Every structure is written in structure tokens, then in C-alpha cells.
């Protein structure tokens, strides 16, 4: 902490000259006048603001965007999704997104109607064991979501799992992304980030 303060004083502050100016003001050798501003920065203030702006803009916007996209991509690939075959309902497995093969198939029946859900595999197995009877509204919604996501995975493969791994990204939003982007490019992950922002807005508004 002390070293940081010393470095700041040496590099960013002119302590000796500041002391001289303050002494001159105290001795009334330098007059201090109050100027009524019009709401805009004075020319001298503008220079100071521009310098501050340049100092804070250490990372160029383009570079910062690349960093954000890279971070989002790493997060998405490390998400864990529960894969469920909606054709035979016998296959249920939790897998990390980055470990999922490009073509997703059920190891039990070979179907590509495999859902990607953000719930625990045990919870999904409990729903499947009910065999469609006495399902709560939440469980019915879960089955419906499984069928919707399975259609996306059937059509788009692993890319659909990437889109569905976005935070709070629903099947409809994932479908919009997948219709516009056909490979895991930066634009694709930027679209997922935008869908995440929209989902967050809807949650609080």
C-alpha cells in the first residue's frame, strides 16, 4: 500500500509545486476567483477530461470486445447440461458442453432427438419415472421444454447445445440464433451474449 502511494505521488502528483501554489494563495500572491459556469466544461477543464478519458481507455474497444466474447465462450463451453433422449426417454446423462460430440445421438436408440436441459439428471429421471401421469405443472413444462430443445439439437447438433447453454436462453431465442449463425464464430457467441442480456431484462422488467 505504501509503495503504491509513493508511486502515485512520484508519477501522478507534483507535490512540491502544489505546495508552492497553496502557499502563494495563502499569502494572497495568487488570487482565486469564482467563475459561474454555463453548464459546459471550460477549455482547461475539457483538456483535463480528455486526458482522464485517454487514461481510462487503456484497452481499445475492439480488444475489449474480443476479451468479453472469449470469456463468454469459455463459460458456455464449461457449462454442464443434462442430455435426455425424448424418443425413448431411456438416456439421461449430465455432460460438460465442451465434451459433447458434434453430432448428438442417443446411445440407447440412436435418435438425434436429444434435449439439453439445465437441471440435475436425478430430477429428470424422477419426471420420466412418472411415465407422463400425475405430472405437476412444472414437470409438464419441463417435458415440453425437453421436446423443444431436442428438436433444435436434432437439427443443429452440438451448436444448439452451445446456444442453449447461455444463461436463461430459452429454446425460442436459441432457435433465432441458430437460424442466423451456422458455426461457433465470435458473432455466434456475441448473439448468445445479447440473448442473455435480453433474458436478464425480461426477468427484472
TAVEN-V187579 format. One record per residue. SS is DSSP state (2 for helix, 1 for strand, 0 for the rest). NEAR is the number of other ideal C-beta (glycine too) atoms within 8 Angstrom. Layout:
BEGIN
ss->(SS,SS)
near->(NEAR,NEAR)
END
This chain:
BEGIN
ss->(0,2,2,2,2,2,2,2,2,2,2,2,0,0,2,2,2,2,2,2,2,2,2,2,2,2,0,0,0,0,0,0,0,0,0,0,0,0,0,0,0,0,2,2,2,2,2,2,2,2,2,2,2,2,2,2,0,0,0,0,2,2,2,2,2,2,2,2,2,2,2,2,2,2,2,2,2,0,0,1,1,1,1,1,1,0,0,0,0,0,0,1,1,1,1,1,2,2,2,0,0,0,0,0,0,0,0,0,0,0,0,0,0,1,1,1,1,0,0,0,2,2,2,2,2,2,2,2,2,0,0,0,0,0,0,0,2,2,2,2,2,2,2,2,2,2,2,2,2,2,2,2,2,2,2,2,0,2,2,2,2,2,2,2,0,0,0,0,0,0,2,2,2,2,2,2,2,2,2,2,0,0,0,0,0,2,2,2,2,2,2,2,2,2,2,2,2,2,2,2,2,2,2,2,0)
near->(4,5,6,7,8,8,8,9,9,7,6,5,8,5,7,6,7,9,8,8,9,8,8,9,10,6,6,6,5,7,4,5,4,4,5,4,6,4,3,5,6,8,6,6,8,9,8,8,9,8,8,8,8,7,7,6,7,4,7,6,6,6,8,9,8,9,9,9,12,8,8,11,10,8,8,13,11,9,10,8,14,15,14,14,17,11,8,9,8,8,13,11,7,8,9,9,14,6,5,11,5,5,7,12,8,14,4,8,9,5,12,10,12,16,15,12,12,6,8,7,10,6,8,15,9,8,11,10,6,10,5,5,5,3,10,5,6,6,10,9,8,12,11,8,11,13,10,10,15,14,9,15,16,9,8,9,11,11,13,15,14,14,16,14,12,13,6,8,14,7,10,7,11,16,9,9,14,14,5,6,10,4,6,7,7,7,7,14,14,9,11,15,12,8,15,12,8,9,14,10,8,7,7,5,4)
END
